[in-house]
Amino acid sequence: LSRCADVSALTADVAPPEDPRAATRVQGLRETLARAKAQEDAGRYTAALATLEPVMKEAETLAYPPLVAETALRQGSAQMEAGEFTAADASFDRALWTAIASDHDTVAAQSASKRLFLRAVRMGRLDEAKAEIPLAQALSDHVAAAIELRAEFLNNLGTLYFVAADLEHADAALRSALALRDAHGQHETIDQASTLANLGYAAMIWGREREATEHLTKALALAERALGTQHPMVCRIQSTLGGALAKRGKVTQARELLQGLLDHHDSRCLEGSLSADLNLGNIAFELRDFNSARRYFDGARQISAEHPDLTDISLNQSLLRLGNVLAATGDRDGARAQFERTLTRIEAQFGKDHPEFGNAELFYGDALVQLGQPEEALARFARGAQRCTGAEAPSDLNCVDLEFSRALALEKLGRLDAAEAGLRAALGNYERSQGTEAMTSLLAAKALGELLLERRRFDEAAGLLRRAENGYAAIADSDYPKLAEARLALAKALTGDAATASDEARGFARQALDVFTARGEPFAVEAKDAADWLAAHGG
């Protein structure tokens, strides 16, 4: 495995200094830049920055702008990976304009490309990044023959589109980056692993869980062969793979992978550890192990608070999830205070039109439903959905999630016609944007089936619940709680008003009872419901 040799590629299009002694010194400093890049690739970002500091001083003394641009580019890259985003942005800015002024085309192209990624993904400055696409595109087109730089630009453009929820263009750009490297024999590079990981993460968010795990598994194997198990990039991919497995209902495998990351990785893996804490907290929350969920979310909060440049979005996520834990454990006042503080923070950071604000209102609304306040929850969902008015709203996953949660709140209020309409709309939008086998589509099918069961429309309910049961059974662990819930509801729908259930229905109910019983006290209500239903319908 190898990474493309940046130094020769980046310096091939610029003339050396006319003074032979200066030219010799520049060549020596470029070799030091190559050493700093190797340190960055190894995850030794502090060492890379220390190596670069004297190079910049000497480059400025030599008054050779191309070397200043190259050094600023390397500084920006190492600063970005070290979480020093503001400093990285300034370095990329200097590299870009110095390179343009000195006709250093490759450095200009890579600086613009990296700054695009930094602002869109790491800094949350999406509008600024989108405005820079034409410049970055033009600079990339100008050096299109530099294959790795072109592929890097396509990767960074794809991640920008992903953050902007432009799923079609994100997918196209990321796949183009993969295909370009494949066509030129560069499929065994670290950068290819990075693009695979990005495509896997995007597929996970889009609900293509199987595709996500395939991409991420391949990316992890490639990155581990190139970098070992302790590299920050490897940790990030491992944590993302754990999250994808959890979304598929592969809870046991996901938990082992994520806990292994926390137990066996060193301080270089802060970002991966942060993500692992969040994913493990989500798993614990779904299994109703709220003490463990609180511990993991608080661990993520502490990492985020101690390393504020790491990612504000992860800190917000941990704060929101801690609010959900407070609601789940009945702490009404604590949950409200937690959400109000976090919403104020997110609004100040992003404004009310950003998906992060809608996501925060979604979590708050879900918590209010859990606290028995569905009417108030509807107001939260409406605030979060204020931006969901355009033609793109049905494919905006945050908008569809709000639509789904709103329907569940309406069901709690007994407004069943409106709830049914909302669930049907959410199911259709999930299917169109994520596919019929996505876990979100299965969840919506289960929820609609359960509502129709409540409305005693047994045949319609059975069709939806069978589809959910088949989908979960094909993907998830056999003891996945949502699979058990679907099976018990399906047993009831198949039986309807009959006094005795069929063998098939009783089989589904027994399978559900076994899972609920094994899960213990958190699922005691469901276990009793299954046992009572079986006793009333012929055992």
Secondary structure, DSSP 4 states (H G I P E B T S, - for coil): -----HHHHHHTTSPPPSSHHHHHHHHHHHHHHHHHHHHHHTT-HHHHHHHHHHHHHHHHHHT-HHHHHHHHHHHHHHHHHTT-HHHHHHHHHHHHHHHHHTT-HHHHHHHHHHHHHIIIIIS--HHHHHHTHHHHHHHHHHTTT-HHHHHHHHHHHHHHHHHTT-HHHHHHHHHHHHHHHHHTT-TTSHHHHHHHHHHHHHHHHTT-HHHHHHHHHHHHHHHHHHH-SSSHHHHHHHHHHHHHHHHTT-HHHHHHHHHHHHHH--GGGHHHHHHHHHHHHHHHHHTT-HHHHHHHHHHHHHHHHHSTTS-HHHHHHHHHHHHHHHHHTT-HHHHHHHHHHHHHHHHHHH-TTSHHHHHHHHHHHHHHHHTT-HHHHHHHHHHHTTTTTSTTGGG-HHHHHHHHHHHHHHHHTT-HHHHHHHHHHHHHHHHHHH-TTSHHHHHHHHHHHHHHHHTT-HHHHHHHHHHHHHHHHHHS-TT-HHHHHHHHHHHHHHHTT-SS--HHHHHHHHHHHHHHHHH-GGGHHHHHHHHHHHHHTT-
